[in-house]
Amino acid sequence: MSDVRDGLSELLRPGEEIFVSESEADVLAIVRDVPDEVRVAVGARARQRILAEHKAQHRAAEVEGHLSEVLSGHGVTRVNAESPIAPT
């Protein structure tokens, strides 16, 4: 469960992988009214998605992709340990 956050829906699907609350009343309603098996299933889906898509290696690959895009726009063709910036 989380409060409303920008970008949260990009990480987890609200209602399917996370419960999002806008108020204390929302939190109480989720705790009181959503059956245990539904809450457990939502948590399991969230865990599965996080482990599949949001580990450090996935984030590193994402950063590398963004860097490649930025560097290619500035005449840089590759980045590596021996030659950090190789101009074109």
C-alpha positions in Angstrom: 0.0 0.0 0.0 1.2 3.5 -0.8 0.0 7.0 -0.9 -0.3 8.7 -4.2 3.1 9.3 -5.8 4.1 10.6 -9.3 5.4 7.7 -11.4 4.1 5.0 -9.1 1.8 3.6 -11.8 4.9 3.1 -14.0 6.4 0.7 -11.4 3.2 -1.1 -10.2 -0.3 -1.3 -11.5 -2.7 0.3 -9.0 -5.4 -2.1 -7.8 -3.6 -5.1 -9.4 -0.1 -4.9 -7.9 -0.4 -2.2 -5.2 -3.2 -0.4 -3.3 -3.0 3.4 -3.5 -4.7 5.5 -0.8 -5.4 9.2 -0.8 -6.6 9.3 2.8 -6.8 7.5 6.1 -10.3 6.4 5.1 -8.9 4.7 2.0 -6.3 2.8 4.2 -9.0 1.7 6.6 -11.3 0.6 3.8 -8.6 -1.5 2.2 -7.7 -3.1 5.5 -11.4 -3.7 6.5 -13.1 -4.4 3.2 -10.6 -6.1 0.9 -10.4 -9.8 1.7 -7.2 -11.3 2.9 -6.7 -13.5 -0.1 -7.0 -10.4 -2.4 -4.5 -8.4 -0.4 -2.1 -11.4 -0.5 -2.6 -11.8 -4.2 -1.9 -8.2 -4.9 1.3 -8.4 -2.7 2.4 -11.5 -4.6 1.9 -9.8 -8.0 3.8 -6.8 -6.8 6.7 -8.9 -5.5 6.8 -10.9 -8.8 6.9 -7.7 -10.9 9.6 -6.0 -8.7 11.8 -9.1 -8.8 11.3 -9.4 -12.6 11.8 -5.8 -13.6 13.2 -3.6 -10.9 16.4 -5.2 -9.7 19.7 -3.4 -9.7 20.8 -5.1 -13.0 17.7 -3.9 -14.7 18.2 -0.3 -13.4 21.8 -0.4 -14.6 20.8 -1.5 -18.1 18.2 1.3 -18.1 20.8 3.9 -17.2 23.2 2.5 -19.8 20.5 2.9 -22.4 19.8 6.4 -21.4 23.5 7.3 -21.4 23.9 5.7 -24.9 21.1 7.9 -26.2 22.5 11.0 -24.7 26.1 10.3 -25.8 25.1 9.3 -29.3 23.5 12.7 -29.7 26.8 14.4 -28.8 29.0 12.5 -31.3 30.0 9.8 -28.9 29.8 6.2 -30.2 30.7 4.1 -27.2 31.7 4.2 -23.5 34.0 1.6 -22.0 36.6 1.3 -19.2 39.7 1.7 -21.5 38.4 4.7 -23.5 35.6 6.4 -21.5 34.5 8.6 -24.3 35.3 7.7 -27.9 34.5 10.6 -30.3 33.2 9.9 -33.8 
